[in-house]
Amino acid sequence: MEGFSGRIYVILFTNIKHGMTFVLNVKILSLQYPERYVVRRLVTAAQQEIMPKFPDLELEITEVMDPGEIGKYAFVLVLPTLVINEKVVCSGRFPAKEEVIGWLLEAAEERKITTTSLL
């Protein structure tokens, strides 16, 4: 099949099998591993906290350490940048867990509205 993405197939299969699954793409950008690690821990802690409200929420977390790729999103290379669904939500500092929860909920609501309008 021309133009077919296996990733889309997996998501559609999950939707059919388990009901509605929402996948948020999260990118953590920094040249330094410790900064990426801290932000990853914040994101996973925030995900665990919102699980009761969004049990079908999945995060696809990618760590980016390539300066060229980081430069597409932020001017800061060493301090962390957090991107959710291609939207820069925080750059040049460590976010609070409450902020991350808010950003994930906002992105989940946007994805939920977009996904349900397609059905």
Biopython code that builds the backbone (N, CA, C, O; Angstrom):
import numpy as np
from Bio.PDB.StructureBuilder import StructureBuilder

atoms = [
    (1, "MET", "N", (0.839, -1.178, 0.000)),
    (1, "MET", "CA", (0.000, 0.000, 0.000)),
    (1, "MET", "C", (0.880, 1.235, 0.000)),
    (1, "MET", "O", (1.741, 1.393, 0.865)),
    (2, "GLU", "N", (0.665, 2.099, -0.958)),
    (2, "GLU", "CA", (1.463, 3.306, -1.066)),
    (2, "GLU", "C", (0.986, 4.332, -0.047)),
    (2, "GLU", "O", (-0.220, 4.517, 0.121)),
    (3, "GLY", "N", (1.921, 5.007, 0.643)),
    (3, "GLY", "CA", (1.582, 6.040, 1.608)),
    (3, "GLY", "C", (1.057, 5.508, 2.929)),
    (3, "GLY", "O", (0.542, 6.284, 3.733)),
    (4, "PHE", "N", (1.167, 4.240, 3.175)),
    (4, "PHE", "CA", (0.654, 3.651, 4.411)),
    (4, "PHE", "C", (1.725, 3.665, 5.487)),
    (4, "PHE", "O", (2.869, 3.295, 5.224)),
    (5, "SER", "N", (1.375, 4.085, 6.690)),
    (5, "SER", "CA", (2.317, 4.121, 7.808)),
    (5, "SER", "C", (1.974, 3.025, 8.807)),
    (5, "SER", "O", (0.836, 2.941, 9.268)),
    (6, "GLY", "N", (2.939, 2.191, 9.144)),
    (6, "GLY", "CA", (2.718, 1.129, 10.120)),
    (6, "GLY", "C", (2.314, 1.664, 11.473)),
    (6, "GLY", "O", (1.537, 1.030, 12.187)),
    (7, "ARG", "N", (2.834, 2.828, 11.835)),
    (7, "ARG", "CA", (2.497, 3.433, 13.127)),
    (7, "ARG", "C", (1.014, 3.769, 13.177)),
    (7, "ARG", "O", (0.369, 3.546, 14.201)),
    (8, "ILE", "N", (0.473, 4.290, 12.111)),
    (8, "ILE", "CA", (-0.948, 4.598, 12.073)),
    (8, "ILE", "C", (-1.754, 3.306, 12.190)),
    (8, "ILE", "O", (-2.783, 3.280, 12.865)),
    (9, "TYR", "N", (-1.304, 2.254, 11.552)),
    (9, "TYR", "CA", (-1.972, 0.970, 11.643)),
    (9, "TYR", "C", (-2.030, 0.493, 13.091)),
    (9, "TYR", "O", (-3.071, 0.014, 13.541)),
    (10, "VAL", "N", (-0.932, 0.617, 13.820)),
    (10, "VAL", "CA", (-0.902, 0.185, 15.215)),
    (10, "VAL", "C", (-1.878, 0.988, 16.039)),
    (10, "VAL", "O", (-2.601, 0.425, 16.861)),
    (11, "ILE", "N", (-1.916, 2.296, 15.838)),
    (11, "ILE", "CA", (-2.835, 3.145, 16.598)),
    (11, "ILE", "C", (-4.284, 2.790, 16.267)),
    (11, "ILE", "O", (-5.113, 2.679, 17.171)),
    (12, "LEU", "N", (-4.596, 2.613, 14.992)),
    (12, "LEU", "CA", (-5.958, 2.256, 14.622)),
    (12, "LEU", "C", (-6.342, 0.896, 15.179)),
    (12, "LEU", "O", (-7.475, 0.712, 15.625)),
    (13, "PHE", "N", (-5.422, -0.058, 15.161)),
    (13, "PHE", "CA", (-5.676, -1.370, 15.731)),
    (13, "PHE", "C", (-5.963, -1.251, 17.227)),
    (13, "PHE", "O", (-6.871, -1.906, 17.738)),
    (14, "THR", "N", (-5.198, -0.423, 17.928)),
    (14, "THR", "CA", (-5.423, -0.215, 19.349)),
    (14, "THR", "C", (-6.787, 0.410, 19.580)),
    (14, "THR", "O", (-7.504, 0.006, 20.495)),
    (15, "ASN", "N", (-7.157, 1.391, 18.764)),
    (15, "ASN", "CA", (-8.466, 2.030, 18.903)),
    (15, "ASN", "C", (-9.599, 1.023, 18.746)),
    (15, "ASN", "O", (-10.573, 1.059, 19.497)),
    (16, "ILE", "N", (-9.475, 0.138, 17.783)),
    (16, "ILE", "CA", (-10.521, -0.850, 17.542)),
    (16, "ILE", "C", (-10.580, -1.849, 18.687)),
    (16, "ILE", "O", (-11.666, -2.222, 19.132)),
    (17, "LYS", "N", (-9.432, -2.279, 19.162)),
    (17, "LYS", "CA", (-9.382, -3.336, 20.161)),
    (17, "LYS", "C", (-9.755, -2.865, 21.567)),
    (17, "LYS", "O", (-10.499, -3.553, 22.265)),
    (18, "HIS", "N", (-9.259, -1.722, 21.989)),
    (18, "HIS", "CA", (-9.438, -1.294, 23.375)),
    (18, "HIS", "C", (-10.290, -0.044, 23.528)),
    (18, "HIS", "O", (-10.302, 0.540, 24.611)),
    (19, "GLY", "N", (-10.978, 0.379, 22.531)),
    (19, "GLY", "CA", (-11.687, 1.639, 22.617)),
    (19, "GLY", "C", (-10.760, 2.740, 22.121)),
    (19, "GLY", "O", (-9.914, 2.501, 21.260)),
    (20, "MET", "N", (-10.914, 3.930, 22.656)),
    (20, "MET", "CA", (-10.161, 5.075, 22.168)),
    (20, "MET", "C", (-8.844, 5.232, 22.933)),
    (20, "MET", "O", (-8.843, 5.381, 24.155)),
    (21, "THR", "N", (-7.732, 5.197, 22.209)),
    (21, "THR", "CA", (-6.421, 5.418, 22.780)),
    (21, "THR", "C", (-5.874, 6.717, 22.216)),
    (21, "THR", "O", (-5.919, 6.945, 21.007)),
    (22, "PHE", "N", (-5.359, 7.568, 23.090)),
    (22, "PHE", "CA", (-4.819, 8.848, 22.675)),
    (22, "PHE", "C", (-3.308, 8.818, 22.842)),
    (22, "PHE", "O", (-2.805, 8.558, 23.935)),
    (23, "VAL", "N", (-2.591, 9.081, 21.770)),
    (23, "VAL", "CA", (-1.136, 9.074, 21.805)),
    (23, "VAL", "C", (-0.646, 10.510, 21.683)),
    (23, "VAL", "O", (-0.945, 11.200, 20.709)),
    (24, "LEU", "N", (0.110, 10.949, 22.683)),
    (24, "LEU", "CA", (0.726, 12.270, 22.634)),
    (24, "LEU", "C", (2.204, 12.091, 22.336)),
    (24, "LEU", "O", (2.865, 11.242, 22.933)),
    (25, "ASN", "N", (2.720, 12.886, 21.416)),
    (25, "ASN", "CA", (4.133, 12.854, 21.089)),
    (25, "ASN", "C", (4.860, 13.872, 21.957)),
    (25, "ASN", "O", (4.577, 15.068, 21.892)),
    (26, "VAL", "N", (5.789, 13.398, 22.760)),
    (26, "VAL", "CA", (6.540, 14.256, 23.675)),
    (26, "VAL", "C", (8.008, 14.189, 23.280)),
    (26, "VAL", "O", (8.576, 13.106, 23.133)),
    (27, "LYS", "N", (8.616, 15.359, 23.110)),
    (27, "LYS", "CA", (10.040, 15.427, 22.819)),
    (27, "LYS", "C", (10.727, 16.187, 23.945)),
    (27, "LYS", "O", (10.267, 17.246, 24.373)),
    (28, "ILE", "N", (11.835, 15.625, 24.413)),
    (28, "ILE", "CA", (12.646, 16.262, 25.440)),
    (28, "ILE", "C", (13.982, 16.576, 24.784)),
    (28, "ILE", "O", (14.712, 15.672, 24.376)),
    (29, "LEU", "N", (14.296, 17.856, 24.685)),
    (29, "LEU", "CA", (15.475, 18.294, 23.955)),
    (29, "LEU", "C", (16.516, 18.883, 24.894)),
    (29, "LEU", "O", (16.197, 19.746, 25.712)),
    (30, "SER", "N", (17.751, 18.428, 24.783)),
    (30, "SER", "CA", (18.887, 18.986, 25.503)),
    (30, "SER", "C", (20.134, 18.227, 25.084)),
    (30, "SER", "O", (20.074, 17.042, 24.756)),
    (31, "LEU", "N", (21.263, 18.922, 25.099)),
    (31, "LEU", "CA", (22.527, 18.248, 24.818)),
    (31, "LEU", "C", (22.966, 17.381, 25.991)),
    (31, "LEU", "O", (23.698, 16.408, 25.809)),
    (32, "GLN", "N", (22.522, 17.732, 27.189)),
    (32, "GLN", "CA", (22.981, 17.076, 28.414)),
    (32, "GLN", "C", (22.001, 15.986, 28.864)),
    (32, "GLN", "O", (20.793, 16.212, 28.930)),
    (33, "TYR", "N", (22.539, 14.809, 29.171)),
    (33, "TYR", "CA", (21.703, 13.700, 29.641)),
    (33, "TYR", "C", (20.988, 14.010, 30.968)),
    (33, "TYR", "O", (19.795, 13.725, 31.078)),
    (34, "PRO", "N", (21.664, 14.584, 31.982)),
    (34, "PRO", "CA", (20.962, 14.811, 33.254)),
    (34, "PRO", "C", (19.719, 15.689, 33.108)),
    (34, "PRO", "O", (18.716, 15.455, 33.782)),
    (35, "GLU", "N", (19.778, 16.686, 32.242)),
    (35, "GLU", "CA", (18.628, 17.554, 32.039)),
    (35, "GLU", "C", (17.469, 16.787, 31.396)),
    (35, "GLU", "O", (16.315, 16.938, 31.799)),
    (36, "ARG", "N", (17.784, 15.974, 30.406)),
    (36, "ARG", "CA", (16.738, 15.169, 29.757)),
    (36, "ARG", "C", (16.141, 14.171, 30.753)),
    (36, "ARG", "O", (14.930, 13.948, 30.760)),
    (37, "TYR", "N", (16.983, 13.575, 31.588)),
    (37, "TYR", "CA", (16.525, 12.597, 32.574)),
    (37, "TYR", "C", (15.529, 13.225, 33.552)),
    (37, "TYR", "O", (14.486, 12.641, 33.844)),
    (38, "VAL", "N", (15.854, 14.409, 34.051)),
    (38, "VAL", "CA", (14.968, 15.089, 35.013)),
    (38, "VAL", "C", (13.612, 15.381, 34.376)),
    (38, "VAL", "O", (12.570, 15.139, 34.984)),
    (39, "VAL", "N", (13.631, 15.896, 33.161)),
    (39, "VAL", "CA", (12.368, 16.224, 32.493)),
    (39, "VAL", "C", (11.584, 14.957, 32.174)),
    (39, "VAL", "O", (10.359, 14.949, 32.294)),
    (40, "ARG", "N", (12.260, 13.890, 31.771)),
    (40, "ARG", "CA", (11.567, 12.617, 31.519)),
    (40, "ARG", "C", (10.869, 12.133, 32.794)),
    (40, "ARG", "O", (9.725, 11.682, 32.744)),
    (41, "ARG", "N", (11.548, 12.226, 33.918)),
    (41, "ARG", "CA", (10.938, 11.814, 35.198)),
    (41, "ARG", "C", (9.705, 12.664, 35.519)),
    (41, "ARG", "O", (8.697, 12.146, 35.999)),
    (42, "LEU", "N", (9.790, 13.972, 35.251)),
    (42, "LEU", "CA", (8.644, 14.860, 35.483)),
    (42, "LEU", "C", (7.468, 14.478, 34.586)),
    (42, "LEU", "O", (6.323, 14.445, 35.037)),
    (43, "VAL", "N", (7.751, 14.196, 33.337)),
    (43, "VAL", "CA", (6.693, 13.839, 32.391)),
    (43, "VAL", "C", (6.033, 12.522, 32.785)),
    (43, "VAL", "O", (4.807, 12.416, 32.762)),
    (44, "THR", "N", (6.827, 11.522, 33.144)),
    (44, "THR", "CA", (6.234, 10.230, 33.516)),
    (44, "THR", "C", (5.466, 10.328, 34.835)),
    (44, "THR", "O", (4.447, 9.659, 35.009)),
    (45, "ALA", "N", (5.950, 11.160, 35.768)),
    (45, "ALA", "CA", (5.213, 11.367, 37.022)),
    (45, "ALA", "C", (3.887, 12.071, 36.747)),
    (45, "ALA", "O", (2.866, 11.732, 37.346)),
    (46, "ALA", "N", (3.898, 13.034, 35.855)),
    (46, "ALA", "CA", (2.665, 13.732, 35.492)),
    (46, "ALA", "C", (1.686, 12.781, 34.810)),
    (46, "ALA", "O", (0.484, 12.834, 35.073)),
    (47, "GLN", "N", (2.192, 11.917, 33.941)),
    (47, "GLN", "CA", (1.338, 10.944, 33.266)),
    (47, "GLN", "C", (0.677, 10.026, 34.290)),
    (47, "GLN", "O", (-0.520, 9.755, 34.195)),
    (48, "GLN", "N", (1.438, 9.549, 35.258)),
    (48, "GLN", "CA", (0.877, 8.668, 36.281)),
    (48, "GLN", "C", (-0.220, 9.367, 37.079)),
    (48, "GLN", "O", (-1.204, 8.741, 37.474)),
    (49, "GLU", "N", (-0.047, 10.660, 37.312)),
    (49, "GLU", "CA", (-1.032, 11.401, 38.095)),
    (49, "GLU", "C", (-2.344, 11.620, 37.336)),
    (49, "GLU", "O", (-3.410, 11.673, 37.950)),
    (50, "ILE", "N", (-2.277, 11.747, 36.019)),
    (50, "ILE", "CA", (-3.508, 11.985, 35.257)),
    (50, "ILE", "C", (-4.121, 10.701, 34.704)),
    (50, "ILE", "O", (-5.158, 10.746, 34.043)),
    (51, "MET", "N", (-3.493, 9.567, 34.965)),
    (51, "MET", "CA", (-4.006, 8.280, 34.468)),
    (51, "MET", "C", (-5.461, 8.014, 34.857)),
    (51, "MET", "O", (-6.208, 7.506, 34.021)),
    (52, "PRO", "N", (-5.909, 8.328, 36.087)),
    (52, "PRO", "CA", (-7.319, 8.070, 36.406)),
    (52, "PRO", "C", (-8.286, 8.815, 35.480)),
    (52, "PRO", "O", (-9.355, 8.296, 35.156)),
    (53, "LYS", "N", (-7.917, 10.025, 35.053)),
    (53, "LYS", "CA", (-8.795, 10.808, 34.181)),
    (53, "LYS", "C", (-8.674, 10.371, 32.721)),
    (53, "LYS", "O", (-9.662, 10.374, 31.986)),
    (54, "PHE", "N", (-7.461, 9.994, 32.303)),
    (54, "PHE", "CA", (-7.207, 9.566, 30.925)),
    (54, "PHE", "C", (-6.510, 8.208, 30.929)),
    (54, "PHE", "O", (-5.312, 8.134, 30.659)),
    (55, "PRO", "N", (-7.248, 7.123, 31.235)),
    (55, "PRO", "CA", (-6.601, 5.804, 31.302)),
    (55, "PRO", "C", (-6.063, 5.316, 29.959)),
    (55, "PRO", "O", (-5.167, 4.473, 29.927)),
    (56, "ASP", "N", (-6.592, 5.830, 28.861)),
    (56, "ASP", "CA", (-6.148, 5.397, 27.537)),
    (56, "ASP", "C", (-5.126, 6.348, 26.923)),
    (56, "ASP", "O", (-4.909, 6.328, 25.712)),
    (57, "LEU", "N", (-4.503, 7.174, 27.747)),
    (57, "LEU", "CA", (-3.495, 8.114, 27.265)),
    (57, "LEU", "C", (-2.132, 7.433, 27.216)),
    (57, "LEU", "O", (-1.667, 6.868, 28.206)),
    (58, "GLU", "N", (-1.509, 7.497, 26.057)),
    (58, "GLU", "CA", (-0.164, 6.955, 25.898)),
    (58, "GLU", "C", (0.760, 8.087, 25.490)),
    (58, "GLU", "O", (0.374, 8.972, 24.725)),
    (59, "LEU", "N", (1.975, 8.056, 25.999)),
    (59, "LEU", "CA", (2.978, 9.040, 25.618)),
    (59, "LEU", "C", (4.054, 8.358, 24.801)),
    (59, "LEU", "O", (4.572, 7.309, 25.186)),
    (60, "GLU", "N", (4.383, 8.953, 23.685)),
    (60, "GLU", "CA", (5.514, 8.502, 22.886)),
    (60, "GLU", "C", (6.634, 9.516, 23.159)),
    (60, "GLU", "O", (6.643, 10.605, 22.585)),
    (61, "ILE", "N", (7.565, 9.154, 24.028)),
    (61, "ILE", "CA", (8.609, 10.080, 24.475)),
    (61, "ILE", "C", (9.879, 9.857, 23.661)),
    (61, "ILE", "O", (10.376, 8.737, 23.539)),
    (62, "THR", "N", (10.385, 10.954, 23.111)),
    (62, "THR", "CA", (11.625, 10.925, 22.349)),
    (62, "THR", "C", (12.593, 11.918, 22.967)),
    (62, "THR", "O", (12.231, 13.063, 23.237)),
    (63, "GLU", "N", (13.820, 11.480, 23.189)),
    (63, "GLU", "CA", (14.854, 12.381, 23.670)),
    (63, "GLU", "C", (15.697, 12.824, 22.483)),
    (63, "GLU", "O", (16.186, 11.993, 21.717)),
    (64, "VAL", "N", (15.864, 14.124, 22.334)),
    (64, "VAL", "CA", (16.604, 14.696, 21.214)),
    (64, "VAL", "C", (17.871, 15.351, 21.740)),
    (64, "VAL", "O", (17.821, 16.211, 22.619)),
    (65, "MET", "N", (19.021, 14.929, 21.185)),
    (65, "MET", "CA", (20.295, 15.499, 21.625)),
    (65, "MET", "C", (21.109, 16.078, 20.472)),
    (65, "MET", "O", (22.231, 16.544, 20.670)),
    (66, "ASP", "N", (20.543, 16.047, 19.273)),
    (66, "ASP", "CA", (21.220, 16.594, 18.100)),
    (66, "ASP", "C", (21.041, 18.112, 18.078)),
    (66, "ASP", "O", (19.906, 18.590, 18.076)),
    (67, "PRO", "N", (22.153, 18.895, 18.060)),
    (67, "PRO", "CA", (22.045, 20.357, 18.078)),
    (67, "PRO", "C", (21.209, 20.918, 16.921)),
    (67, "PRO", "O", (20.471, 21.886, 17.106)),
    (68, "GLY", "N", (21.318, 20.325, 15.745)),
    (68, "GLY", "CA", (20.536, 20.790, 14.606)),
    (68, "GLY", "C", (19.045, 20.610, 14.820)),
    (68, "GLY", "O", (18.251, 21.489, 14.488)),
    (69, "GLU", "N", (18.668, 19.460, 15.379)),
    (69, "GLU", "CA", (17.254, 19.182, 15.652)),
    (69, "GLU", "C", (16.736, 20.060, 16.782)),
    (69, "GLU", "O", (15.616, 20.565, 16.708)),
    (70, "ILE", "N", (17.540, 20.249, 17.833)),
    (70, "ILE", "CA", (17.141, 21.108, 18.950)),
    (70, "ILE", "C", (16.919, 22.529, 18.443)),
    (70, "ILE", "O", (15.976, 23.202, 18.860)),
    (71, "GLY", "N", (17.797, 22.987, 17.533)),
    (71, "GLY", "CA", (17.688, 24.335, 16.992)),
    (71, "GLY", "C", (16.410, 24.604, 16.235)),
    (71, "GLY", "O", (16.040, 25.764, 16.049)),
    (72, "LYS", "N", (15.727, 23.571, 15.794)),
    (72, "LYS", "CA", (14.444, 23.740, 15.118)),
    (72, "LYS", "C", (13.347, 24.176, 16.088)),
    (72, "LYS", "O", (12.336, 24.750, 15.681)),
    (73, "TYR", "N", (13.560, 23.895, 17.380)),
    (73, "TYR", "CA", (12.542, 24.188, 18.380)),
    (73, "TYR", "C", (12.941, 25.296, 19.354)),
    (73, "TYR", "O", (12.077, 26.024, 19.842)),
    (74, "ALA", "N", (14.230, 25.432, 19.641)),
    (74, "ALA", "CA", (14.660, 26.338, 20.704)),
    (74, "ALA", "C", (16.036, 26.917, 20.406)),
    (74, "ALA", "O", (16.798, 26.372, 19.607)),
    (75, "PHE", "N", (16.337, 28.030, 21.064)),
    (75, "PHE", "CA", (17.658, 28.641, 20.956)),
    (75, "PHE", "C", (18.603, 28.112, 22.027)),
    (75, "PHE", "O", (19.818, 28.276, 21.925)),
    (76, "VAL", "N", (18.048, 27.482, 23.043)),
    (76, "VAL", "CA", (18.823, 26.970, 24.169)),
    (76, "VAL", "C", (19.165, 25.511, 23.902)),
    (76, "VAL", "O", (18.270, 24.701, 23.659)),
    (77, "LEU", "N", (20.450, 25.167, 23.944)),
    (77, "LEU", "CA", (20.859, 23.788, 23.652)),
    (77, "LEU", "C", (21.086, 22.956, 24.905)),
    (77, "LEU", "O", (20.797, 21.759, 24.913)),
    (78, "VAL", "N", (21.602, 23.576, 25.965)),
    (78, "VAL", "CA", (21.977, 22.817, 27.155)),
    (78, "VAL", "C", (20.800, 22.636, 28.096)),
    (78, "VAL", "O", (20.542, 21.525, 28.558)),
    (79, "LEU", "N", (20.080, 23.715, 28.388)),
    (79, "LEU", "CA", (18.916, 23.599, 29.266)),
    (79, "LEU", "C", (17.787, 22.919, 28.496)),
    (79, "LEU", "O", (17.737, 23.005, 27.269)),
    (80, "PRO", "N", (16.885, 22.245, 29.202)),
    (80, "PRO", "CA", (15.887, 21.427, 28.510)),
    (80, "PRO", "C", (14.790, 22.234, 27.826)),
    (80, "PRO", "O", (14.440, 23.341, 28.234)),
    (81, "THR", "N", (14.269, 21.628, 26.769)),
    (81, "THR", "CA", (13.084, 22.128, 26.080)),
    (81, "THR", "C", (12.102, 20.967, 26.010)),
    (81, "THR", "O", (12.482, 19.838, 25.701)),
    (82, "LEU", "N", (10.841, 21.254, 26.298)),
    (82, "LEU", "CA", (9.795, 20.238, 26.269)),
    (82, "LEU", "C", (8.810, 20.581, 25.159)),
    (82, "LEU", "O", (8.280, 21.691, 25.103)),
    (83, "VAL", "N", (8.572, 19.608, 24.274)),
    (83, "VAL", "CA", (7.670, 19.776, 23.141)),
    (83, "VAL", "C", (6.596, 18.700, 23.237)),
    (83, "VAL", "O", (6.905, 17.515, 23.365)),
    (84, "ILE", "N", (5.334, 19.115, 23.175)),
    (84, "ILE", "CA", (4.223, 18.166, 23.204)),
    (84, "ILE", "C", (3.409, 18.368, 21.936)),
    (84, "ILE", "O", (2.894, 19.457, 21.683)),
    (85, "ASN", "N", (3.298, 17.308, 21.142)),
    (85, "ASN", "CA", (2.583, 17.356, 19.860)),
    (85, "ASN", "C", (3.067, 18.519, 18.999)),
    (85, "ASN", "O", (2.270, 19.281, 18.452)),
    (86, "GLU", "N", (4.387, 18.637, 18.891)),
    (86, "GLU", "CA", (5.050, 19.648, 18.057)),
    (86, "GLU", "C", (4.835, 21.077, 18.537)),
    (86, "GLU", "O", (5.073, 22.018, 17.781)),
    (87, "LYS", "N", (4.391, 21.259, 19.774)),
    (87, "LYS", "CA", (4.217, 22.593, 20.352)),
    (87, "LYS", "C", (5.223, 22.746, 21.501)),
    (87, "LYS", "O", (5.221, 21.953, 22.443)),
    (88, "VAL", "N", (6.073, 23.761, 21.418)),
    (88, "VAL", "CA", (7.035, 24.020, 22.498)),
    (88, "VAL", "C", (6.257, 24.582, 23.682)),
    (88, "VAL", "O", (5.637, 25.642, 23.593)),
    (89, "VAL", "N", (6.303, 23.844, 24.800)),
    (89, "VAL", "CA", (5.569, 24.285, 25.986)),
    (89, "VAL", "C", (6.494, 24.849, 27.055)),
    (89, "VAL", "O", (6.043, 25.587, 27.931)),
    (90, "CYS", "N", (7.782, 24.516, 26.998)),
    (90, "CYS", "CA", (8.733, 25.006, 27.996)),
    (90, "CYS", "C", (10.136, 24.942, 27.403)),
    (90, "CYS", "O", (10.514, 23.949, 26.783)),
    (91, "SER", "N", (10.905, 26.016, 27.602)),
    (91, "SER", "CA", (12.263, 26.037, 27.069)),
    (91, "SER", "C", (13.171, 26.835, 27.986)),
    (91, "SER", "O", (12.807, 27.907, 28.468)),
    (92, "GLY", "N", (14.369, 26.291, 28.222)),
    (92, "GLY", "CA", (15.372, 27.011, 28.995)),
    (92, "GLY", "C", (15.248, 26.904, 30.499)),
    (92, "GLY", "O", (15.941, 27.612, 31.230)),
    (93, "ARG", "N", (14.377, 26.029, 30.973)),
    (93, "ARG", "CA", (14.200, 25.843, 32.419)),
    (93, "ARG", "C", (13.559, 24.476, 32.684)),
    (93, "ARG", "O", (13.077, 23.802, 31.774)),
    (94, "PHE", "N", (13.572, 24.102, 33.952)),
    (94, "PHE", "CA", (12.911, 22.867, 34.359)),
    (94, "PHE", "C", (11.482, 23.207, 34.767)),
    (94, "PHE", "O", (11.282, 24.036, 35.655)),
    (95, "PRO", "N", (10.487, 22.589, 34.141)),
    (95, "PRO", "CA", (9.103, 22.887, 34.518)),
    (95, "PRO", "C", (8.729, 22.205, 35.830)),
    (95, "PRO", "O", (9.351, 21.224, 36.236)),
    (96, "ALA", "N", (7.712, 22.738, 36.477)),
    (96, "ALA", "CA", (7.138, 22.097, 37.659)),
    (96, "ALA", "C", (6.228, 20.963, 37.188)),
    (96, "ALA", "O", (5.689, 21.008, 36.082)),
    (97, "LYS", "N", (6.064, 19.959, 38.027)),
    (97, "LYS", "CA", (5.206, 18.825, 37.659)),
    (97, "LYS", "C", (3.783, 19.293, 37.374)),
    (97, "LYS", "O", (3.130, 18.765, 36.474)),
    (98, "GLU", "N", (3.301, 20.267, 38.122)),
    (98, "GLU", "CA", (1.945, 20.784, 37.919)),
    (98, "GLU", "C", (1.800, 21.417, 36.540)),
    (98, "GLU", "O", (0.746, 21.309, 35.912)),
    (99, "GLU", "N", (2.860, 22.079, 36.066)),
    (99, "GLU", "CA", (2.832, 22.645, 34.721)),
    (99, "GLU", "C", (2.743, 21.538, 33.677)),
    (99, "GLU", "O", (1.967, 21.631, 32.727)),
    (100, "VAL", "N", (3.533, 20.505, 33.857)),
    (100, "VAL", "CA", (3.537, 19.388, 32.909)),
    (100, "VAL", "C", (2.162, 18.722, 32.886)),
    (100, "VAL", "O", (1.662, 18.366, 31.818)),
    (101, "ILE", "N", (1.560, 18.554, 34.041)),
    (101, "ILE", "CA", (0.208, 17.979, 34.107)),
    (101, "ILE", "C", (-0.754, 18.830, 33.289)),
    (101, "ILE", "O", (-1.539, 18.305, 32.500)),
    (102, "GLY", "N", (-0.693, 20.132, 33.476)),
    (102, "GLY", "CA", (-1.572, 21.035, 32.729)),
    (102, "GLY", "C", (-1.368, 20.935, 31.223)),
    (102, "GLY", "O", (-2.336, 20.917, 30.463)),
    (103, "TRP", "N", (-0.111, 20.871, 30.791)),
    (103, "TRP", "CA", (0.189, 20.771, 29.355)),
    (103, "TRP", "C", (-0.280, 19.440, 28.779)),
    (103, "TRP", "O", (-0.808, 19.389, 27.667)),
    (104, "LEU", "N", (-0.086, 18.361, 29.538)),
    (104, "LEU", "CA", (-0.540, 17.046, 29.064)),
    (104, "LEU", "C", (-2.058, 16.988, 28.979)),
    (104, "LEU", "O", (-2.607, 16.448, 28.019)),
    (105, "LEU", "N", (-2.743, 17.544, 29.984)),
    (105, "LEU", "CA", (-4.210, 17.566, 29.955)),
    (105, "LEU", "C", (-4.718, 18.388, 28.782)),
    (105, "LEU", "O", (-5.666, 17.994, 28.101)),
    (106, "GLU", "N", (-4.088, 19.524, 28.550)),
    (106, "GLU", "CA", (-4.482, 20.378, 27.429)),
    (106, "GLU", "C", (-4.291, 19.644, 26.098)),
    (106, "GLU", "O", (-5.175, 19.659, 25.242)),
    (107, "ALA", "N", (-3.144, 19.011, 25.934)),
    (107, "ALA", "CA", (-2.864, 18.275, 24.701)),
    (107, "ALA", "C", (-3.803, 17.080, 24.548)),
    (107, "ALA", "O", (-4.244, 16.772, 23.441)),
    (108, "ALA", "N", (-4.109, 16.407, 25.659)),
    (108, "ALA", "CA", (-5.022, 15.255, 25.604)),
    (108, "ALA", "C", (-6.424, 15.703, 25.209)),
    (108, "ALA", "O", (-7.089, 15.033, 24.419)),
    (109, "GLU", "N", (-6.871, 16.816, 25.748)),
    (109, "GLU", "CA", (-8.193, 17.331, 25.387)),
    (109, "GLU", "C", (-8.232, 17.711, 23.910)),
    (109, "GLU", "O", (-9.206, 17.417, 23.218)),
    (110, "GLU", "N", (-7.168, 18.368, 23.423)),
    (110, "GLU", "CA", (-7.103, 18.726, 22.001)),
    (110, "GLU", "C", (-7.110, 17.476, 21.131)),
    (110, "GLU", "O", (-7.812, 17.422, 20.121)),
    (111, "ARG", "N", (-6.329, 16.470, 21.521)),
    (111, "ARG", "CA", (-6.259, 15.225, 20.744)),
    (111, "ARG", "C", (-7.595, 14.504, 20.797)),
    (111, "ARG", "O", (-8.028, 13.929, 19.798)),
    (112, "LYS", "N", (-8.258, 14.527, 21.958)),
    (112, "LYS", "CA", (-9.546, 13.861, 22.113)),
    (112, "LYS", "C", (-10.589, 14.498, 21.201)),
    (112, "LYS", "O", (-11.364, 13.797, 20.551)),
    (113, "ILE", "N", (-10.604, 15.804, 21.156)),
    (113, "ILE", "CA", (-11.562, 16.513, 20.302)),
    (113, "ILE", "C", (-11.267, 16.222, 18.838)),
    (113, "ILE", "O", (-12.186, 15.954, 18.064)),
    (114, "THR", "N", (-9.993, 16.270, 18.448)),
    (114, "THR", "CA", (-9.605, 16.013, 17.066)),
    (114, "THR", "C", (-9.933, 14.580, 16.671)),
    (114, "THR", "O", (-10.463, 14.344, 15.585)),
    (115, "THR", "N", (-9.626, 13.625, 17.537)),
    (115, "THR", "CA", (-9.857, 12.209, 17.223)),
    (115, "THR", "C", (-11.341, 11.909, 17.124)),
    (115, "THR", "O", (-11.764, 11.216, 16.199)),
    (116, "THR", "N", (-12.143, 12.410, 18.050)),
    (116, "THR", "CA", (-13.573, 12.107, 18.021)),
    (116, "THR", "C", (-14.264, 12.801, 16.854)),
    (116, "THR", "O", (-15.270, 12.299, 16.354)),
    (117, "SER", "N", (-13.746, 13.946, 16.408)),
    (117, "SER", "CA", (-14.359, 14.603, 15.260)),
    (117, "SER", "C", (-14.077, 13.855, 13.961)),
    (117, "SER", "O", (-14.788, 14.033, 12.972)),
    (118, "LEU", "N", (-13.027, 13.010, 13.961)),
    (118, "LEU", "CA", (-12.701, 12.227, 12.774)),
    (118, "LEU", "C", (-13.544, 10.966, 12.663)),
    (118, "LEU", "O", (-13.660, 10.392, 11.579)),
    (119, "LEU", "N", (-14.127, 10.533, 13.761)),
    (119, "LEU", "CA", (-14.897, 9.282, 13.736)),
    (119, "LEU", "C", (-16.268, 9.473, 13.120)),
    (119, "LEU", "O", (-17.040, 8.519, 13.024)),
]
sb = StructureBuilder()
sb.init_structure("model")
sb.init_model(0)
sb.init_chain("A")
sb.init_seg("    ")
for serial, (resi, resn, name, xyz) in enumerate(atoms, 1):
    if name == "N":
        sb.init_residue(resn, " ", resi, " ")
    sb.init_atom(name, np.array(xyz, "f"), 0.0, 1.0, " ", f" {name:<3s}", serial, name[0])
structure = sb.get_structure()
